[in-house]
């Protein structure tokens, strides 16, 4: 069941529907967007609100794709390291017997 949440971006209220469990995340996202748009408006005084919104969205999308690329690289590195560790463990345990020594 969705609930209505009012968020304020550049002094304008927007009524957004969201799932109850996503309320806090939506509010945090709206605060981030508001801050970015205010920052851009400060440096682009003559730009219209639509241009500021597009610039903010583009900046946030760029950050997201950069973070995803970095996370993917970290995941691949971690997989490689874990694979190497597993090979080393297999090598070390390869000569050992599964039954206890008598």
Secondary structure, 3 states (H helix, E strand, C coil): CEEEEEEEECCEEEEEEEEHHHHHHHHHHHHHHHHHHHHHHHHCCCCCHHHHHHHHHHHHHHHHHHHHHHHHHHHHHHHHHHHHHHHHHHHHHHCCCCCCCC
